[in-house]
Amino acid sequence: MDVSLILEIIVLLGAIFLGVKLGGIGIGYAGGIGVIILSVGLGLKAGSIPWDVILIIASVISAIGAMQVAGGLDYLVQIAEKILRKNPKYINFLAPTVTYFLTIFAGTGHTAFSMIPVITEVAKGQNIKPSVPLSIGVVASQIAITASPVSAAVIFMAGDKALGGLGISYPILLAIWIPTTFLGCMVTALIMNLFWNLKLDSDPVYLDRLNKGLIEAPKMEGSYKELPKGAKTSVIIFLIGVIVVVFYASAISPQFALIENVKLPRDGAIMSIMLTIGALIVMFCKIDINKVPLQSTFRSGMTACICVLGVAWLGDTFVSNHTQEIKDFAGNLVKEYPALLSVALFFASMLLYSQAATAKALIPTVIVALGMSATNNGDAYILVASFAAVSALFVLPTYPTLLGAVQMDDTGTTRIGKYVFNHPFFLPGILAIAFSVAFGFILAPVLL
């Protein structure tokens, strides 16, 4: 390894860790610093800006913001809360189920924010440490990104630069990723339910906070605010939009070819459909359009766009300048040990902080390294099965939903240890990804 490569790696990791330290949108800022140093300082050619990923996130979030103004998110949360409160004994299974399907529907894991207080209250009422359902719930919301029909990561993987270019259809990918990731989360929840110490009254931090009067008694019944008239309508409009996205993306897949002479590519389709959904919600639900940019989902989504811009651009700058080395190193190694790809994706996503950014930075290079094409896609199952591993955003305890769970759990059971990595999300996250990938390696060869 020559000195220049060592310097480049130091800059890459240094920029990422600076971003993690700054937190939030700072990850994007630090990515920009890294691009300048790598290109101007060390002479690398600047990589490609992931405009497609950024614009997909922006368009989906704009539609979700409109739905939030219309009361649609509150409507979905009320449904989820009723499910949790009616079945409190099963909180360790229902919490990840709810957060998983909210993400599947919305294409963003930030919907989990709204469920964190509910999960905490229900767990307290059952004398269960909130850290248990919260940890697997947050992890499930992250992994579900790799199975959501409208997430930027899935759309990229189904596109021509990734698995779509290998002749693998969008519906087949969903048919693999949805059951394998959900089952991975449920098996993890089962293991936690059987082997974790669940008793809240055995936690010393909780007992100390209880004695000091710092903990509120659990609310056994939810207080549901009155929803705007257009709440249900906005959810229906958004749901129809998701269905249209799935249908169109499937219809233009080469395997189905229901639409000939395609004028609107898959990326453009999801962007235009989501923008149309936003317009329809504004018109039919009669919302104040000026309130959309003020919504929490819109702000978090735009933050995600800047983060992806900086960190994915940084990652592509490094990877694109070392494609041949990566090809030479990874080609035979991944063919001989397929599971190593999931390990590489795991560590990359831990640093790149985005499922879509990780996929965009590494998957095209791996495809080249394995010599795959539409007529030679026999090893494509490795990419499909390993995809869930891009969800290691929980490793460093700085992700917004993770921090939200820590802050909103007044019992103190969801806490970050002094060694940084010893937090309650670490083991559940590793288990959920490991099981998801393992199930992927079982199902993908069967369906592809």
ABEGO torsion letter per residue (X at the ends): XBAAAAAAAAAAAAAAAAAAAAEEAAAAAAAAAAAAAAAAAAGBBBBBBBAAAAAAAAAAAAAAAAAAAAGAAAAAAAAAAAAAAABAAAAAAAAAAAAAAAAAAAGBAAAAAAAAAAAAAAAAAAGBBAAAAAAAAAAAAAAAAAABAABAAAAAAABAABAAAAGBBAAAAAAAAAAAAAAAAAAAAAAAAAABBABAAABAAAAAAAAAGABBBBBABBBBBBBBAAAAAAAAAAAAAAAAAAAAAAAABAAAGABBGBABBAAAAAAAAAAAAAAAAAAAAGBBAAAAAABAAAAAAAAAAAAAAAAAAAAAAAAAAAAAAAAAAAAAAAAABAAAAAAAAAAAAAAAGBAAAAAAAAAAAAAAAAGBBAABAAAAAAAAAAAAAAAAAAABBABAAAAAAAAABAAGABBBBAAGABBAAAAAAAAAAAAAAAAAAAAAAAAX
